């Protein structure tokens, strides 16, 4: 993917950049109850990583320490991007042009797996606070979830935006048919909100934060404040073949992201200055992010408690038809 998405202004950034392993891999056991030995080895010295304008992957790319850490193991990093959201990174991995998704939403990841993509999760990230929100422009008359009745809301299909809107409607006992879901990816949703082609937008950070300022918009429903549970998480995925052929590289990439998360957790202000420099949003948005002091917690695929929570989340999404059919999460974990 070309670097034509590089933002020259906050507005352009908003419009364009938003544009054989075991079924219980990592937690499997023999009949005697002894853990199976994790595989080792690698068949390449290069790993191709996708990136976008948010999250640990952008910070890792910009700081450069990630690449130095992998270089100690003789692994060369190639960065591919920017990508506007998680689904295209998964398509790149499935198509063979990339090795890892960029740490995006578990919901489109599960949708890709259900659709037949040969992907496995390599690790997960929970960050707090979460600022995904449904927003509407000031003066639109949309100030609470009930005001969305009869209105149109832009969401990404089978993604975080759609999930949040469904959860908001359910919490407020509003039938889904009372609101028009408009399926748009972020690069198309931003100008649709700006021009009034949609009445509201369900979007994640930092796009939602930039849009609030650019378009004089406000929160109608904020995930971290208004949602009583977490269904969607951040996740890294690779192809089943890459994980089988290169378990040492998968572990090294995991460790490098864990190190990046530790640094970010200890350096909130410097982190946000790094991201702002690359994405060129306002000092006001940057300072809001600094004040959040966002923390990242990395979870391995061997965390059975979390895998159980993700399975419950997947079942919730299936029951509400965000995901088209059931999926067994433990069948799609890298053997680490």
Number of C-alpha atoms within 10 A of each C-alpha: 11 9 11 10 21 17 19 12 13 18 18 16 22 26 22 20 24 23 19 8 18 16 16 19 21 24 19 18 14 9 7 6 8 9 12 14 12 13 16 13 11 15 12 13 14 15 20 17 22 28 27 26 26 22 19 22 22 20 24 20 18 15 14 10 15 21 17 15 16 20 14 9 12 13 18 15 18 14 14 21 20 22 23 20 26 24 23 15 29 29 15 17 23 21 12 13 15 22 26 29 31 30 27 29 22 26 29 23 27 26 23 19 18 17 12 10 18 16 27 28 27 29 26 23 22 16 15 13 14 17 21 23 27 26 28 30 24 14 10 12 11 20 17 14 18 16 13 22 16 12 14 19 27 29 25 22 20 23 25 24 25 22 23 25 26 19 21 22 19 13 13 11 11 16 11 16 9 14 19 16 21 18 16 18 20 27 19 16 26 26 18 19 22 19 10 13 14 20 22 30 31 26 28 21 16 21 21 24 24 21 26 17 16 16 17 14 21 22 24 22 24 19 21 15 12 13 14 10 10 14 21 20 17 20 22 24 27 24 25 21 15 22 27 20 17 20 22 19 24 25 17 16 24 19 17 19 22 21 16 19 23 15 15 21 15 13 15 17 17 13 22 23 17 16 20 20 12 18 23 19 24 15 12 12 17 22 14 12 21 17 12 14 18 18 17 20 13 19 18 19 23 20 13 14 9 14 18 13 13 21 18 14 19 24 19 16 23 16 13 14 14 20 24 15 14 17 17 15 20 23 14 24 27 31 27 22
